[in-house]
Amino acid sequence: MTRKTVRIAMNGVTGRMGHRQHLVRSILALREQGGLELADGTRLWPEPVLVGRREPALRELAGRYGLERWSTDLDAVLADPATDIYFDAQVTSAREEALRKAVAAGKHVYAEKPSATSFEAALGLARLARDAGVKHGVVQDKLFLPGLRKLSRLIDSGFFGQILSVRGEFGYWVFEGDWQEAQRPSWNYRTADGGGIVVDMFPHWEYVLHELFGRVRSVQALAVTHIPQRWDERGKPYDATADDAAYGIFELDGGAVAQINSSWTVRVHRDELVEFQVDGTHGSAVAGLRTCRLQHRSGTPKPVWNPDLPVTHSFRDQWQEVPDNEEFDNGFKTQWELFLRHVYEDGPYRWDLLAGARGVQLAELGLRSSAEGRRVDVPEIAL
Ligand SMILES: NC(=O)c1ccc[n+]([C@@H]2O[C@H](COP(=O)([O-])OP(=O)(O)OC[C@H]3O[C@@H](n4cnc5c(N)ncnc54)[C@H](O)[C@@H]3O)[C@@H](O)[C@H]2O)c1
């Protein structure tokens, strides 16, 4: 068995996503399982180089996980021929410049979403990577969640008949930061720093809708800032300039209509932090992060509207749980494995910078729809 070391420059690993999901739950988890075995028997051994702005934080992180390489000098890491892949989980506003440098240095690139802060920049990155001939990918983790994989399985089985509509409910209460610390970084609530729930969540909704139900043809959104003042990591008040809730309607190829609420100003009265209800002519399902429940037309009760009578049964109990039937690994790790196979085995991979640009496009058009108070068409894009 041959072992091939793959050196991955990981930028933004001191952040929430970079640290937990990408470094620990993906790359270190891959090492724990002995690397990634390719079809020809070669084992890929990922070797992270932690990249960031603060040397002490990187040193501490490297020490904690027994890693040997870290650097605050991105240019030097990219200039090093031993670096194979550049990964970016920095704040969104810092991503484009770093990805451009990495592509210019001939590295394969993999990045968190959104891939850039504007559609023009995101499409530009996709073209740049294509012209440079490097492999590229953008995180689309929700597709690999157990709940959505079960939903996808139902779609493939023809369970729904014709899909009519999708109702998505995403969100939870993000504390303002005064009397209880906020559980998300403050840059998310400042437009100038790349924040806003539309920019954050519409890229996810684009690929979820596109892959499962059909390309988004038009968007109508209302983006609002419900809470105009918040308190940052140092306890200082700041103006929350970015939208913290968005109410969107999306028309899809194939005729289904999706309606998704995204909010950091909602208290959860749901089973999971995101849920999608899909209604079709033959059946319906509600999928969350992990679970999926269904109701077939043959088991659909016949509710009769009568507010004078109390409801004597539980509507929720009339749904059936979709079984796991397989082991679901962490979604971020699954996508990392597919990306590494794409780079080293030329395996199929469609979650690339062009797909990432579609997400940014939907966010941009969603914000335009909100600002102009109208429905906006979403043109198909090509490189
Ligand atoms: N896929 C997902 O589900 C998901 C979820 C949350 C966030 N994200 C994306 O991941 C990225 C990081 O988000 P996060 O929540 O981990 O953020 P975070 O604030 O926790 O981490 C940001 C990282 O970027 C670094 N950084 C570089 N330049 C910076 C600057 N000028 N100011 C502040 N930090 C800077 C920080 O040191 C840190 O390592 C964002 O692009 C976000 O959209 C994706």
The ligand as a Gaussian input file, in Angstrom:
#p B3LYP/6-31G(d) Opt

LIG

0 1
 N      -21.285000      25.864000       5.732000
 C      -21.893000      26.350000       6.774000
 O      -22.884000      25.818000       7.256000
 C      -21.377000      27.604000       7.423000
 C      -21.833000      27.969000       8.700000
 C      -21.334000      29.129000       9.274000
 C      -20.404000      29.894000       8.592000
 N      -19.997000      29.531000       7.352000
 C      -19.021000      30.349000       6.603000
 O      -17.745000      30.111000       7.155000
 C      -16.978000      31.312000       7.158000
 C      -16.440000      31.567000       8.565000
 O      -17.529000      31.728000       9.448000
 P      -17.358000      31.475000      11.021000
 O      -18.727000      31.485000      11.582000
 O      -16.473000      30.314000      11.256000
 O      -16.624000      32.832000      11.447000
 P      -15.574000      33.103000      12.612000
 O      -15.642000      34.560000      12.876000
 O      -15.789000      32.158000      13.752000
 O      -14.171000      32.729000      11.966000
 C      -13.573000      33.553000      11.007000
 C      -12.128000      33.143000      10.751000
 O      -11.574000      34.066000       9.795000
 C      -10.393000      34.655000      10.349000
 N      -10.267000      36.018000       9.804000
 C       -9.510000      36.357000       8.741000
 N       -9.622000      37.652000       8.473000
 C      -10.460000      38.167000       9.373000
 C      -10.971000      39.473000       9.595000
 N      -10.596000      40.512000       8.835000
 N      -11.836000      39.649000      10.610000
 C      -12.227000      38.596000      11.385000
 N      -11.777000      37.335000      11.203000
 C      -10.900000      37.125000      10.213000
 C      -10.559000      34.544000      11.832000
 O       -9.319000      34.601000      12.493000
 C      -11.242000      33.183000      11.971000
 O      -10.282000      32.146000      11.892000
 C      -17.902000      32.403000       6.614000
 O      -17.602000      32.646000       5.276000
 C      -19.292000      31.820000       6.739000
 O      -20.162000      32.263000       5.724000
 C      -20.467000      28.403000       6.769000

